[in-house]
Amino acid sequence: MNFTEKVKQELGGVLPNPRHCRMAELGGVIAGAGIYNAGEHNLVISSENELVIKTAEKLLNKIFSVDNFGRTVYDIKRSGRESGKIILSGQETEKIVETLKLRSGELTADPVLYTMTCCKRAFLRGAFLASGSLTDPNKDYHFEISHDNEAFAEELRNLINSFGADAKLVKRKKQYVVYVKDSGMISELLNIMGAHVAMMELENVKILKELRNRVNRQVNCDSANINKALKASGKQLEDIRYIREKTGFEGMAEELIETAELREQYPEASLAELVMYNGDSVGKSGLNHRLKRISAIAEKLREEEKTHSMTGTEWRKR
């Protein structure tokens, strides 16, 4: 069972008590899964998801207080999946259109059906059940509901945005897709529709992702710091070896000699570790200053050697 199926399975168990909310949810289901048969002047609610058909059946029976309102049939497709249909008579269709205030021919709901917040939630739940989908949060964050009517898709986008979301609308082939990509708002939409278990699963995935990203950032940062420290240590050791080979440590201040020998003893230690090995007699700033002084001495010796070498070359040319 993928994440969309999990969410719809949970939503299928949510049936609102107020009649106006049931009407709003049925309006959402019909808007997403209803087909108007112009020749027969009747309505067909069709879906490959049995849960959508079962939900529509329950809502129809509850709203109109009639058992077996409409005729339900199932067909097995070549793929092996079962496709369900609720076929409503012309008289039943007229009753539904009038009760739910559906737009004739389009079967899209008039916004008057979901003016109250509770009805907006119910309508959104029905629309998502019929034609919505969710990407597995382990892979990406993407919530969408599609419809073939642009004006209705725009109304659906406005409905979603009334809850503080930033839903977008895009045309994909012959469908108009209303989508949300913000993980926080998707979580809120699941809560709004009543899919609380799915919402908690998404939040858990978000926490794990954020933790993993934080660990990766820390590891990358630590790795960069280690590389930086090793590079600095290598340069310091090179300077110390150069001084030792050219002049030795004679004439250098006692604290510089101690620091040079400390660095030679612990070639891969960080500055903080050198402070600790030094017995905390000097801080990081002080130790760093000493190492810079040692490097300055090495650079001065290199410059002197370079100058002496150039002077010798000029004398030989004469």
LOVEX-176928 format. One line per field, with one value per residue (C-alpha): residue number from 1; chain; x, y, z; residue in three letters. Coordinates in steps of 0.05 Angstrom, whole numbers, plus 5000, padded with zeros to 4 digits. Layout:
% LOVEX-176928
pos = [NUM, ...]
unit = [A, ...]
xx = [X, ...]
yy = [Y, ...]
zz = [Z, ...]
code = [Ala, ...]
END
This chain:
% LOVEX-176928
pos = [1, 2, 3, 4, 5, 6, 7, 8, 9, 10, 11, 12, 13, 14, 15, 16, 17, 18, 19, 20, 21, 22, 23, 24, 25, 26, 27, 28, 29, 30, 31, 32, 33, 34, 35, 36, 37, 38, 39, 40, 41, 42, 43, 44, 45, 46, 47, 48, 49, 50, 51, 52, 53, 54, 55, 56, 57, 58, 59, 60, 61, 62, 63, 64, 65, 66, 67, 68, 69, 70, 71, 72, 73, 74, 75, 76, 77, 78, 79, 80, 81, 82, 83, 84, 85, 86, 87, 88, 89, 90, 91, 92, 93, 94, 95, 96, 97, 98, 99, 100, 101, 102, 103, 104, 105, 106, 107, 108, 109, 110, 111, 112, 113, 114, 115, 116, 117, 118, 119, 120, 121, 122, 123, 124, 125, 126, 127, 128, 129, 130, 131, 132, 133, 134, 135, 136, 137, 138, 139, 140, 141, 142, 143, 144, 145, 146, 147, 148, 149, 150, 151, 152, 153, 154, 155, 156, 157, 158, 159, 160, 161, 162, 163, 164, 165, 166, 167, 168, 169, 170, 171, 172, 173, 174, 175, 176, 177, 178, 179, 180, 181, 182, 183, 184, 185, 186, 187, 188, 189, 190, 191, 192, 193, 194, 195, 196, 197, 198, 199, 200, 201, 202, 203, 204, 205, 206, 207, 208, 209, 210, 211, 212, 213, 214, 215, 216, 217, 218, 219, 220, 221, 222, 223, 224, 225, 226, 227, 228, 229, 230, 231, 232, 233, 234, 235, 236, 237, 238, 239, 240, 241, 242, 243, 244, 245, 246, 247, 248, 249, 250, 251, 252, 253, 254, 255, 256, 257, 258, 259, 260, 261, 262, 263, 264, 265, 266, 267, 268, 269, 270, 271, 272, 273, 274, 275, 276, 277, 278, 279, 280, 281, 282, 283, 284, 285, 286, 287, 288, 289, 290, 291, 292, 293, 294, 295, 296, 297, 298, 299, 300, 301, 302, 303, 304, 305, 306, 307, 308, 309, 310, 311, 312, 313, 314, 315, 316, 317, 318]
unit = [A, A, A, A, A, A, A, A, A, A, A, A, A, A, A, A, A, A, A, A, A, A, A, A, A, A, A, A, A, A, A, A, A, A, A, A, A, A, A, A, A, A, A, A, A, A, A, A, A, A, A, A, A, A, A, A, A, A, A, A, A, A, A, A, A, A, A, A, A, A, A, A, A, A, A, A, A, A, A, A, A, A, A, A, A, A, A, A, A, A, A, A, A, A, A, A, A, A, A, A, A, A, A, A, A, A, A, A, A, A, A, A, A, A, A, A, A, A, A, A, A, A, A, A, A, A, A, A, A, A, A, A, A, A, A, A, A, A, A, A, A, A, A, A, A, A, A, A, A, A, A, A, A, A, A, A, A, A, A, A, A, A, A, A, A, A, A, A, A, A, A, A, A, A, A, A, A, A, A, A, A, A, A, A, A, A, A, A, A, A, A, A, A, A, A, A, A, A, A, A, A, A, A, A, A, A, A, A, A, A, A, A, A, A, A, A, A, A, A, A, A, A, A, A, A, A, A, A, A, A, A, A, A, A, A, A, A, A, A, A, A, A, A, A, A, A, A, A, A, A, A, A, A, A, A, A, A, A, A, A, A, A, A, A, A, A, A, A, A, A, A, A, A, A, A, A, A, A, A, A, A, A, A, A, A, A, A, A, A, A, A, A, A, A, A, A, A, A, A, A, A, A, A, A, A, A, A, A, A, A, A, A, A, A, A, A, A, A]
xx = [5000, 5031, 5024, 4964, 4927, 4943, 4915, 4852, 4842, 4843, 4797, 4748, 4735, 4717, 4643, 4618, 4555, 4522, 4482, 4510, 4581, 4560, 4531, 4596, 4638, 4593, 4599, 4674, 4671, 4623, 4665, 4726, 4696, 4628, 4611, 4548, 4517, 4483, 4448, 4416, 4412, 4441, 4502, 4555, 4606, 4665, 4731, 4784, 4789, 4735, 4741, 4715, 4653, 4640, 4646, 4599, 4549, 4549, 4541, 4484, 4447, 4457, 4438, 4376, 4356, 4347, 4384, 4416, 4409, 4435, 4460, 4531, 4568, 4640, 4683, 4750, 4799, 4855, 4904, 4867, 4843, 4770, 4733, 4669, 4610, 4549, 4498, 4442, 4376, 4354, 4307, 4361, 4409, 4360, 4352, 4427, 4438, 4384, 4404, 4479, 4469, 4514, 4525, 4485, 4526, 4592, 4576, 4621, 4598, 4574, 4616, 4552, 4557, 4619, 4614, 4627, 4696, 4672, 4641, 4705, 4742, 4691, 4690, 4767, 4766, 4716, 4755, 4820, 4788, 4763, 4822, 4879, 4948, 5007, 5080, 5115, 5145, 5209, 5221, 5189, 5133, 5077, 5001, 4955, 4883, 4867, 4805, 4788, 4751, 4798, 4747, 4732, 4806, 4816, 4759, 4792, 4858, 4824, 4791, 4857, 4889, 4834, 4868, 4933, 4966, 5002, 4971, 4991, 4953, 4984, 4957, 4982, 4957, 4880, 4879, 4886, 4927, 4923, 4985, 5022, 5095, 5108, 5115, 5086, 5024, 5015, 5017, 4964, 4920, 4922, 4900, 4845, 4818, 4820, 4880, 4914, 4953, 4982, 4998, 5039, 5075, 5093, 5117, 5160, 5192, 5205, 5239, 5283, 5301, 5319, 5360, 5396, 5410, 5435, 5482, 5507, 5519, 5557, 5598, 5614, 5632, 5675, 5709, 5723, 5751, 5795, 5822, 5834, 5869, 5912, 5932, 5951, 5989, 6027, 6049, 6070, 6112, 6144, 6164, 6191, 6233, 6260, 6281, 6313, 6353, 6376, 6391, 6365, 6325, 6382, 6361, 6287, 6244, 6234, 6158, 6167, 6215, 6165, 6109, 6151, 6170, 6097, 6074, 6128, 6106, 6032, 6033, 5958, 5930, 5882, 5896, 5848, 5884, 5952, 5927, 5906, 5972, 6008, 5974, 5927, 5984, 5965, 5899, 5882, 5892, 5961, 5983, 5960, 5999, 6062, 6054, 6046, 6110, 6146, 6119, 6142, 6212, 6213, 6189, 6243, 6296, 6269, 6272, 6343, 6363, 6330, 6365, 6432, 6422, 6406, 6467, 6512, 6484, 6497, 6570, 6583, 6556, 6609]
yy = [5000, 5066, 5131, 5156, 5091, 5096, 5166, 5148, 5086, 5130, 5183, 5129, 5116, 5189, 5202, 5270, 5274, 5339, 5330, 5393, 5365, 5299, 5337, 5376, 5312, 5278, 5341, 5334, 5260, 5273, 5332, 5286, 5219, 5237, 5231, 5260, 5216, 5266, 5213, 5180, 5245, 5210, 5210, 5156, 5157, 5116, 5097, 5043, 5053, 5012, 5058, 5117, 5076, 5051, 5122, 5149, 5094, 5110, 5184, 5174, 5128, 5174, 5239, 5212, 5162, 5108, 5042, 5025, 5095, 5081, 5016, 4993, 4949, 4926, 4908, 4872, 4908, 4876, 4899, 4857, 4917, 4924, 4985, 5005, 5047, 5075, 5085, 5133, 5139, 5204, 5218, 5203, 5248, 5306, 5298, 5298, 5358, 5397, 5377, 5388, 5449, 5419, 5456, 5423, 5385, 5397, 5363, 5413, 5439, 5510, 5544, 5554, 5480, 5492, 5561, 5538, 5515, 5446, 5437, 5461, 5406, 5354, 5378, 5376, 5306, 5282, 5315, 5284, 5215, 5219, 5248, 5266, 5237, 5245, 5229, 5184, 5235, 5193, 5213, 5282, 5327, 5334, 5338, 5345, 5341, 5341, 5361, 5371, 5437, 5497, 5542, 5489, 5475, 5549, 5547, 5486, 5523, 5581, 5534, 5502, 5571, 5593, 5548, 5588, 5545, 5568, 5520, 5527, 5509, 5478, 5444, 5373, 5344, 5351, 5359, 5420, 5402, 5438, 5422, 5439, 5424, 5454, 5397, 5437, 5456, 5384, 5361, 5414, 5392, 5320, 5345, 5387, 5328, 5283, 5238, 5246, 5180, 5198, 5268, 5238, 5191, 5251, 5290, 5231, 5227, 5302, 5296, 5238, 5276, 5339, 5298, 5263, 5329, 5360, 5301, 5305, 5380, 5369, 5313, 5356, 5415, 5371, 5342, 5412, 5434, 5372, 5384, 5457, 5439, 5386, 5435, 5487, 5435, 5412, 5484, 5495, 5431, 5451, 5519, 5487, 5436, 5492, 5534, 5472, 5456, 5527, 5558, 5513, 5543, 5584, 5656, 5640, 5658, 5601, 5599, 5593, 5535, 5501, 5512, 5486, 5423, 5414, 5417, 5367, 5320, 5324, 5335, 5320, 5354, 5412, 5479, 5462, 5396, 5430, 5477, 5416, 5380, 5444, 5442, 5501, 5549, 5589, 5594, 5580, 5653, 5656, 5590, 5610, 5675, 5636, 5591, 5651, 5681, 5616, 5618, 5691, 5671, 5615, 5664, 5714, 5659, 5639, 5711, 5718, 5654, 5677, 5745, 5711, 5663, 5720, 5760, 5700, 5691, 5764, 5759, 5697, 5733, 5787]
zz = [5000, 4979, 5018, 4977, 4990, 5064, 5068, 5029, 5072, 5133, 5102, 5082, 5155, 5168, 5158, 5181, 5225, 5201, 5138, 5107, 5115, 5084, 5025, 5018, 5019, 4968, 4925, 4927, 4908, 4850, 4826, 4822, 4801, 4771, 4697, 4667, 4613, 4568, 4527, 4587, 4627, 4686, 4732, 4739, 4796, 4772, 4804, 4804, 4879, 4914, 4974, 4933, 4912, 4983, 5010, 4957, 4972, 5046, 5034, 4984, 5031, 5091, 5055, 5020, 5074, 5022, 5020, 4953, 4925, 4855, 4825, 4837, 4788, 4785, 4725, 4724, 4678, 4638, 4690, 4741, 4779, 4797, 4771, 4806, 4783, 4817, 4762, 4781, 4745, 4713, 4771, 4823, 4784, 4785, 4860, 4871, 4826, 4862, 4932, 4923, 4878, 4825, 4760, 4706, 4656, 4691, 4758, 4793, 4860, 4871, 4926, 4965, 4982, 5025, 5055, 5127, 5149, 5169, 5099, 5066, 5103, 5082, 5009, 5006, 5035, 4982, 4925, 4949, 4956, 4885, 4847, 4895, 4906, 4952, 4940, 4991, 5040, 5043, 4970, 4963, 4988, 4937, 4947, 4887, 4863, 4789, 4750, 4677, 4689, 4696, 4730, 4782, 4793, 4807, 4858, 4890, 4893, 4928, 4977, 4996, 5002, 5049, 5100, 5093, 5040, 4977, 4926, 4853, 4790, 4728, 4666, 4654, 4589, 4593, 4668, 4713, 4773, 4840, 4880, 4945, 4956, 5025, 5075, 5132, 5093, 5068, 5140, 5157, 5098, 5123, 5191, 5159, 5121, 5182, 5164, 5231, 5229, 5160, 5185, 5243, 5194, 5151, 5211, 5234, 5165, 5167, 5235, 5210, 5147, 5186, 5235, 5178, 5143, 5207, 5219, 5147, 5153, 5218, 5188, 5127, 5172, 5216, 5155, 5127, 5194, 5199, 5129, 5145, 5210, 5175, 5121, 5173, 5213, 5152, 5136, 5209, 5209, 5143, 5173, 5236, 5197, 5153, 5214, 5246, 5183, 5168, 5235, 5289, 5346, 5375, 5387, 5386, 5446, 5496, 5486, 5410, 5419, 5466, 5416, 5357, 5395, 5417, 5344, 5324, 5380, 5359, 5284, 5272, 5334, 5328, 5360, 5417, 5428, 5429, 5483, 5524, 5513, 5533, 5600, 5586, 5603, 5541, 5504, 5431, 5411, 5445, 5416, 5347, 5353, 5371, 5311, 5266, 5294, 5278, 5207, 5201, 5222, 5169, 5115, 5134, 5128, 5059, 5036, 5060, 5025, 4962, 4965, 4979, 4921, 4873, 4896, 4884, 4815, 4797, 4821, 4778, 4717, 4726]
code = [Met, Asn, Phe, Thr, Glu, Lys, Val, Lys, Gln, Glu, Leu, Gly, Gly, Val, Leu, Pro, Asn, Pro, Arg, His, Cys, Arg, Met, Ala, Glu, Leu, Gly, Gly, Val, Ile, Ala, Gly, Ala, Gly, Ile, Tyr, Asn, Ala, Gly, Glu, His, Asn, Leu, Val, Ile, Ser, Ser, Glu, Asn, Glu, Leu, Val, Ile, Lys, Thr, Ala, Glu, Lys, Leu, Leu, Asn, Lys, Ile, Phe, Ser, Val, Asp, Asn, Phe, Gly, Arg, Thr, Val, Tyr, Asp, Ile, Lys, Arg, Ser, Gly, Arg, Glu, Ser, Gly, Lys, Ile, Ile, Leu, Ser, Gly, Gln, Glu, Thr, Glu, Lys, Ile, Val, Glu, Thr, Leu, Lys, Leu, Arg, Ser, Gly, Glu, Leu, Thr, Ala, Asp, Pro, Val, Leu, Tyr, Thr, Met, Thr, Cys, Cys, Lys, Arg, Ala, Phe, Leu, Arg, Gly, Ala, Phe, Leu, Ala, Ser, Gly, Ser, Leu, Thr, Asp, Pro, Asn, Lys, Asp, Tyr, His, Phe, Glu, Ile, Ser, His, Asp, Asn, Glu, Ala, Phe, Ala, Glu, Glu, Leu, Arg, Asn, Leu, Ile, Asn, Ser, Phe, Gly, Ala, Asp, Ala, Lys, Leu, Val, Lys, Arg, Lys, Lys, Gln, Tyr, Val, Val, Tyr, Val, Lys, Asp, Ser, Gly, Met, Ile, Ser, Glu, Leu, Leu, Asn, Ile, Met, Gly, Ala, His, Val, Ala, Met, Met, Glu, Leu, Glu, Asn, Val, Lys, Ile, Leu, Lys, Glu, Leu, Arg, Asn, Arg, Val, Asn, Arg, Gln, Val, Asn, Cys, Asp, Ser, Ala, Asn, Ile, Asn, Lys, Ala, Leu, Lys, Ala, Ser, Gly, Lys, Gln, Leu, Glu, Asp, Ile, Arg, Tyr, Ile, Arg, Glu, Lys, Thr, Gly, Phe, Glu, Gly, Met, Ala, Glu, Glu, Leu, Ile, Glu, Thr, Ala, Glu, Leu, Arg, Glu, Gln, Tyr, Pro, Glu, Ala, Ser, Leu, Ala, Glu, Leu, Val, Met, Tyr, Asn, Gly, Asp, Ser, Val, Gly, Lys, Ser, Gly, Leu, Asn, His, Arg, Leu, Lys, Arg, Ile, Ser, Ala, Ile, Ala, Glu, Lys, Leu, Arg, Glu, Glu, Glu, Lys, Thr, His, Ser, Met, Thr, Gly, Thr, Glu, Trp, Arg, Lys, Arg]
END
